[in-house]
């Protein structure tokens, strides 16, 4: 049964479970001081996780890429996430899992090898990176001046907290009266935005970049939905010229689903509202979720361990 102190969120930090507002990590942790951390976020809707195994597999791959090991297997992490959602009682939740490097052990050189890695996780009410109102009118995007950090330096397929470029892009969007931004790589190819993947639609063909971006789980879901709807979907390099000339654009993420775009750099796309294919994909995404697509139902009655 949910307990009232967990209603606004439940957290787990290195073995300790607390209400989310009380959770803390040490200031000396490299996860905080050096962004030496990886994470993943899975959503809960209608009381069920969405693509939980896909998120756990991506989280494991990210940890391995960064040589992080929290000393827990996927079954352990799954049980912790379940426990947090159960404690909160939330039917619509944003569930994050982080693996932090830790702080160097006393007396040892300040090297990441000398840290004990650990898991932090939390369940909180579902977060929309773009409000449903903005989604209904279509988001206003800009192409940011700041390029996405180079892949050779920070691998974008490893979910990370190196958000300096994405944060600058958000401020640029704000300064230009837009909702959010898309970033290009240094060669001018489309990558992704602050917390989402990007799709363009031209002549009924749906396209998304094959590089410079996270392999989003929602993006994977969109690719599957395109197949269900008989739409051609291509994962390939996307130029900014193509983006600017597209018939439709949309973005997608765990914290928002399929989010149509109606303006790019002030230019109205179509009729200044979500395009028909983007709207159909958005509708189908939520319909399939309601039907239990890729769902792992949560038993909220089970006694929390
Ligand atoms: N790209 C970035 C930089 C992100 O942070 C996210 C999600 O947070 C995404 C893409 C979308 O990924 P997913 O659909 O797995 O949430």
Boltz pocket constraint, residues with backbone or C-beta under 6 A from the ligand:
constraints:
  - pocket:
      binder: B
      contacts: [[A, 41], [A, 192], [A, 193], [A, 194], [A, 195], [A, 196], [A, 197], [A, 213], [A, 214], [A, 215], [A, 216], [A, 217], [A, 218], [A, 219], [A, 252], [A, 253], [A, 254], [A, 255]]
      max_distance: 6.0
